[in-house]
Amino acid sequence: QRVKTMLNQASSGQGMDETDGYSLEYRIRHKDGRYLWVWDRGRLLRDQTGRVTRVVGSVVDISGRKQIENSLRENESRLKLAIAAMNGGAWEWDLITNEVRWSDEMYELFDRRPSDFTPTTEGWLKSLPPEDRARAADAIEAVRRGEDAQMVYCATGPDGSPRWLELRGLTLHDDRG
């Protein structure tokens, strides 16, 4: 029904982009009975009066991509559940760009807001008590060497009370090492 509606809209010029093009993803039933996801895109050709005379397009099987997208959503849900169960957060440090990214839970854990705070390794080091900074610097250097890191340390909570936290970092390598 959605495809039929889209084609009707296309023939009347509704829902088109500036090039009279359309793009739609939907499922179709294969002759063997299974369903496939397809990406249907095309363009309307008009005569001098503006009447649609032809539709030129293509349909591509995107079932594999849809399976990957669904798998990513499921994995993200599992990760969020695991993070919630451990009362923690997740972080990622790109060693090439030196960019640190935090999950929403990390911002909550440290009582920060993404709009007001940019996480950095230097900022994390400065936030630690002096007695933990040397161990933390060692953990950072281990990650830079491609090793995993683990550290238990005491941080000050938003209410001023001490909180014991465990940092775990798994170093992931790209195809260049």
JOGI-V665179 format. One record per backbone hydrogen bond with DSSP energy under -1.0 kcal/mol. NH is the residue of the N-H (numbers start at 1). CO is the residue of the C=O. If there is no record, write none. Layout:
NH|CO  NH|CO
//
This chain:
5|1  6|2  7|3  8|4  9|5  10|6  11|7  12|8  13|10  14|9  17|21  20|17  22|42  24|40  26|38  28|36  30|34  33|30  36|28  38|26  39|60  40|24  41|58  42|22  43|56  44|20  45|54  47|51  50|47  53|45  54|45  56|43  58|41  60|39  62|37  66|62  67|63  68|64  69|65  70|66  71|67  72|68  73|69  74|70  75|71  76|72  77|73  78|74  79|75  80|76  81|77  82|78  83|79  84|80  85|81  86|82  88|83  92|101  94|99  98|94  101|92  103|90  107|103  108|104  109|105  110|106  111|108  112|107  116|113  117|113  124|120  125|121  126|122  127|123  128|125  132|129  136|132  137|133  138|134  139|135  140|136  141|137  142|138  143|139  144|140  145|141  146|143  147|142  149|169  151|167  153|165  155|163  157|161  160|157  163|155  165|153  167|151  169|149  177|174
//
